[in-house]
């Protein structure tokens, strides 16, 4: 029921959360901007469709979902949605740890037509049916160029962080599938918005 966009119970449970999550995608298509999206989990058809509909204005960093309890394969939750994004021509950076490390990001940066960061969407909500319907999560948008610039710089560092991929999307990762040392060090800077 949570996965079926036509069900009233789904609409009741998710309220305006899908609209908040996808609003910067819509804004980019309307205003001629772009969106940089970073996700830990993607597991909802409606949200995946929204990304695909915005494929000309969005670039996604998609981490791996956890290990399936039955099959022991990694990324079983994200895999079908990852494939849909790739098959649709969405620009996707696969960030696959496939070990006990996770890329737990859930944010989007809206950049105007000149590429300047203008707004951020963030919060605790995973882009999954259970994330939007079955958990007590939050999502918000802040129109704040300074904050957007901080998130945008982080997104760029994350995209540039290179480590060896696992043997396959569902294979276990190894100790080398971790955030790089330069990336970790750059994230230890004081809050640039203070003072």
C-alpha positions in Angstrom: 0.0 0.0 0.0 2.8 2.4 0.9 4.3 1.9 -2.6 1.1 2.5 -4.6 0.7 6.3 -5.5 -3.0 5.7 -6.2 -3.8 4.6 -2.6 -5.4 7.1 -0.3 -3.6 5.7 2.8 -0.3 6.5 1.1 -1.3 10.1 0.4 -2.6 10.5 4.0 0.7 9.1 5.5 3.1 11.1 3.3 1.3 14.4 3.4 3.4 17.1 1.6 6.8 15.3 2.0 7.1 14.2 -1.6 6.3 17.7 -2.8 9.0 19.1 -0.5 11.6 16.5 -1.6 11.0 17.1 -5.3 10.3 20.9 -5.2 13.8 21.9 -6.2 13.6 19.6 -9.2 10.4 21.3 -10.3 12.0 24.7 -9.6 15.0 23.9 -11.7 12.8 22.9 -14.7 10.7 26.1 -14.3 13.4 28.6 -13.6 16.2 27.2 -15.8 18.4 26.1 -12.9 20.0 22.8 -11.9 19.9 20.5 -8.9 22.7 18.5 -7.3 21.1 15.6 -5.4 22.9 13.3 -2.8 20.9 10.3 -1.6 21.6 7.3 0.7 18.5 5.4 -0.3 16.2 5.5 -3.3 13.3 3.1 -3.1 10.1 4.8 -4.3 8.6 4.8 -7.8 7.0 8.3 -7.6 10.3 9.9 -6.3 12.4 8.0 -8.9 10.0 9.1 -11.6 10.4 12.7 -10.5 14.2 12.5 -10.8 13.9 10.9 -14.3 11.4 13.7 -15.3 14.1 16.2 -14.3 17.0 14.3 -15.9 18.1 17.3 -18.0 18.5 19.5 -14.9 19.7 17.0 -12.2 22.8 15.2 -11.3 22.7 12.5 -8.6 25.2 10.9 -6.2 23.5 7.7 -5.0 25.1 5.7 -2.3 24.4 2.0 -1.6 21.6 0.6 0.4 22.3 -2.1 3.0 22.8 -5.8 2.7 19.7 -7.9 2.1 19.0 -10.3 5.0 18.1 -13.2 2.8 20.4 -13.0 -0.2 23.3 -11.2 1.6 23.6 -9.0 -1.6 24.5 -5.4 -1.1 22.4 -2.6 -2.6 19.4 -4.7 -3.2 17.1 -1.9 -2.2 18.7 0.8 -4.5 19.7 -1.5 -7.3 16.4 -1.4 -9.4 16.1 2.3 -9.0 19.8 2.9 -9.7 19.3 0.9 -12.9 16.2 2.9 -13.8 18.1 6.2 -13.4 21.1 4.9 -15.5 18.8 3.5 -18.2 16.9 6.8 -18.4 20.1 8.8 -18.9 20.2 10.5 -15.6 23.7 11.6 -14.7 24.5 9.4 -11.7 27.6 8.9 -9.6 27.4 5.5 -7.9 28.9 5.8 -4.4 29.1 2.1 -3.4 30.7 1.2 -0.1 28.9 -2.1 0.3 30.4 -2.6 3.8 29.6 -1.2 7.2 30.2 2.4 5.9 27.2 4.3 4.5 26.8 7.5 2.5 23.9 8.8 4.6 23.3 12.0 2.6 19.8 13.2 1.9 20.0 16.7 0.4 19.6 18.7 -2.8 21.2 21.9 -3.8 19.4 24.2 -6.2 21.7 26.3 -8.5 20.4 29.1 -10.6 20.9 29.5 -14.4 24.3 30.9 -13.8 25.3 27.9 -11.6 25.2 29.8 -8.3 23.9 27.8 -5.4 20.7 29.4 -4.0 18.7 26.9 -1.9 19.0 23.6 0.0 16.5 20.8 0.6 17.6 18.6 3.5 16.3 16.7 6.5 16.1 13.1 7.7 13.8 11.6 5.0 15.1 8.8 2.9 13.7 8.7 -0.6 11.9 5.4 0.0 8.2 4.5 0.5 8.8 3.8 4.1 10.9 6.9 4.5 8.0 9.2 3.3 5.1 7.1 4.7 6.1 4.9 7.6 8.7 6.9 9.6 8.7 10.1 11.6 11.0 12.1 9.3 11.4 15.7 8.3 12.4 17.6 5.2 12.8 21.3 4.7 14.0 23.9 2.1 16.0 26.9 2.9 16.5 29.6 0.4 20.0 30.8 1.6 22.8 31.2 -0.9 25.5 31.0 1.8 24.2 27.7 3.1 23.6 26.4 -0.4 27.2 27.2 -1.2 28.4 25.1 1.7 26.2 22.1 0.6 27.3 22.6 -3.0 31.0 22.5 -2.1 30.4 19.4 0.0 28.6 17.7 -2.9 31.5 18.6 -5.2 34.0 17.1 -2.7 31.9 14.0 -2.4 31.7 13.5 -6.2 35.5 14.0 -6.5 36.2 11.5 -3.7 37.3 8.4 -5.5 37.8 4.9 -4.1 37.8 1.5 -5.7 34.3 0.2 -6.5 33.2 -3.3 -5.2 33.5 -6.2 -7.7 29.8 -5.7 -8.6 26.9 -3.6 -7.3 25.7 -6.5 -5.0 29.2 -7.8 -4.0 30.6 -7.0 -0.5 33.0 -4.1 -0.3 36.3 -4.1 1.4 38.3 -1.9 3.7 39.3 0.3 0.7 35.6 1.2 0.1 35.7 4.1 2.5 35.7 7.9 2.2 39.1 9.1 1.2 41.4 10.8 3.7 41.4 14.2 1.8 37.6 14.1 1.8 37.4 13.3 5.5 40.0 16.0 6.4 38.2 18.7 4.3 35.0 17.9 6.3 36.7 18.7 9.6 36.7 22.5 9.0 34.9 24.9 11.3 31.4 25.9 10.3 31.9 28.5 7.5 28.6 30.2 8.3 29.7 31.1 11.9 30.8 34.5 12.7 
